[in-house]
Amino acid sequence: MDEKTIFWVGSSLEELRAFPEDARRMAGHYLHLVQRGLEPPDWKPIGSVGPGVYEIRIHTRLEHRVFYVAKFAEGIYVLHAFQKKTQKTPTAELELARRRLKQVIKERSGQKEK
């Protein structure tokens, strides 16, 4: 089975690297499952960011989230990774993911024109 390439949007790779080791390891494993076309153990669609965007939920002693899009043939785009400190996802985190999704869509449409 071919694995999809992961594309890190904005500072999403640095954000994930800032996770504690246990959360970072889980995030890596879950993203590897997505690369192989499988579902991570705890995820949900996050339509408030955009169509086709999903949230990986990482539960350690802290809560972390990774927003990604896997609907494009060329690969998986990781939009945002952050520590969740409240029950409700903060608007600023959702807005950042929306901006990065728009960036991906804009860059992909530019590539198709070439």
C-alpha positions in Angstrom: 0.0 0.0 0.0 1.4 3.4 -1.0 1.7 6.0 1.8 0.6 9.6 1.1 3.1 12.3 1.6 2.6 14.7 4.6 2.8 18.4 3.8 3.3 20.6 6.8 1.5 23.9 6.4 2.9 27.1 8.1 4.5 26.2 11.4 2.5 23.0 12.0 5.6 20.8 12.1 7.2 23.0 14.7 3.9 23.1 16.6 3.9 19.3 16.7 7.5 19.1 17.7 6.7 21.3 20.7 4.4 18.6 22.1 5.6 16.5 25.0 7.3 13.3 23.9 4.3 11.0 24.6 1.9 13.2 22.7 4.4 13.7 19.8 4.9 10.0 19.5 1.1 9.4 19.4 0.6 12.1 16.9 3.3 10.6 14.7 1.7 7.2 14.9 -1.8 8.5 14.2 -0.6 10.5 11.2 1.2 7.4 9.9 -2.1 5.5 10.0 -3.7 8.4 8.0 -0.8 8.2 5.5 -1.7 4.5 5.0 -5.4 5.3 4.4 -6.5 4.1 7.9 -8.3 6.0 10.6 -6.6 7.1 13.8 -8.3 5.8 17.0 -9.8 9.1 18.1 -10.7 11.6 15.4 -13.7 13.7 14.2 -14.5 15.9 11.3 -14.0 19.6 12.0 -16.3 21.1 9.4 -16.1 24.5 11.1 -12.6 24.8 9.7 -13.6 23.5 6.2 -14.8 20.5 4.2 -12.6 17.5 4.5 -10.8 18.7 7.6 -10.3 16.3 10.5 -9.1 16.6 14.0 -6.9 13.9 15.6 -7.5 13.9 19.4 -4.5 13.0 21.5 -5.1 12.1 25.1 -2.2 12.0 27.5 -2.0 13.9 30.8 -2.6 16.9 28.5 -4.9 17.2 25.5 -3.5 17.9 22.1 -5.1 18.3 18.7 -3.9 18.0 15.1 -6.0 19.3 12.2 -5.4 17.8 8.8 -6.8 17.4 5.3 -6.4 14.0 3.6 -8.8 14.4 0.6 -6.2 15.5 -1.9 -4.5 12.8 -4.0 -1.0 14.2 -3.6 -0.9 13.9 0.2 -2.0 14.9 3.6 -1.8 18.5 4.7 -1.3 19.1 8.4 -2.9 22.5 9.0 -2.3 23.0 12.8 -1.2 21.2 15.9 -1.8 22.6 19.4 -2.4 21.9 23.1 -6.0 22.1 24.0 -6.4 23.8 27.3 -10.2 24.3 27.5 -13.3 22.2 26.8 -14.2 24.2 23.7 -11.6 24.7 20.9 -10.6 28.4 21.0 -11.7 30.5 18.1 -8.1 31.6 17.4 -7.0 27.9 16.8 -9.9 27.4 14.4 -9.2 30.7 12.6 -5.5 29.8 12.1 -6.5 26.4 10.7 -9.0 28.1 8.3 -6.3 30.5 7.1 -3.9 27.7 6.5 -6.6 25.7 4.6 -7.2 28.7 2.4 -3.5 28.9 1.7 -3.4 25.2 0.7 -6.3 25.7 -1.7 -4.8 28.8 -3.2 -1.4 27.1 -3.7 -3.0 24.0 -5.2 -5.1 26.0 -7.7 -1.9 27.9 -8.7 -0.1 24.6 -9.3 -2.8 23.4 -11.6 -2.6 26.5 -13.8 1.1 25.9 -14.5 
